[in-house]
Amino acid sequence: MRNEATVIGAAPNVDLRGKRDTEDSIDRWRRRIFDVTCLSCDHSERIYVEPGEDRFVDHDEKNAAHVVEYVEVSR
């Protein structure tokens, strides 16, 4: 689908499709619950993240080579 908007000076590879799946600024200040699973060794846990906090599980920080998936399960 082509967007008919014209932007002066834009490169031909610029995506002009509009807003993507991003959170609203108000949503950043809510509590979050994540199920965290290591895809490399099957370690899993649930973490609670307070508003404004960026949190990683200790397993993720200690095992940089592992692939860890964060899935938000509740707001």
C-alpha positions in Angstrom: 0.0 0.0 0.0 1.5 3.3 -1.0 1.2 6.5 1.0 0.5 9.5 -1.1 2.3 12.0 1.2 5.1 14.0 -0.2 8.0 14.9 2.0 10.6 17.3 0.6 14.1 16.0 1.1 13.1 12.5 2.2 15.1 9.5 1.1 13.3 7.1 -1.2 13.6 4.3 1.5 11.8 6.3 4.3 8.7 4.5 5.6 5.8 6.9 5.5 3.1 4.5 6.7 2.5 6.3 9.9 2.4 5.2 13.6 3.5 1.7 14.4 2.6 -0.5 17.3 4.1 1.7 20.1 2.8 2.5 23.5 1.2 5.8 24.4 3.2 8.1 26.8 0.6 7.6 29.5 1.0 3.8 29.3 4.6 4.0 30.3 3.6 4.9 33.8 1.8 1.7 34.6 2.9 -1.5 36.4 3.8 -4.4 34.2 4.1 -8.1 34.6 6.3 -10.2 32.3 6.9 -13.9 31.9 10.6 -14.3 31.1 11.9 -17.4 29.4 15.4 -18.2 28.3 15.2 -19.9 24.9 18.7 -21.3 25.3 18.3 -23.2 28.6 14.6 -23.1 29.5 15.0 -20.9 32.6 11.8 -19.0 33.3 10.5 -16.6 35.9 7.8 -13.9 36.3 8.9 -10.3 37.0 7.0 -7.3 38.2 8.2 -3.9 36.8 7.2 -0.7 38.5 6.3 2.4 36.5 9.3 4.1 34.8 11.6 1.2 35.6 13.6 -0.7 33.0 14.3 -4.1 34.4 16.1 -7.2 33.1 16.3 -10.5 34.9 19.6 -11.5 36.5 19.8 -14.6 34.2 19.7 -12.3 31.1 22.5 -10.1 32.5 24.8 -12.9 33.6 24.4 -15.0 30.4 24.9 -12.6 27.5 25.0 -15.4 25.0 21.5 -16.7 25.9 18.4 -15.6 24.1 15.8 -14.4 26.6 12.2 -13.6 25.7 10.1 -11.1 27.6 6.3 -11.5 27.2 4.0 -9.0 28.9 1.2 -10.9 30.5 -0.6 -8.3 32.5 -1.0 -4.6 33.0 
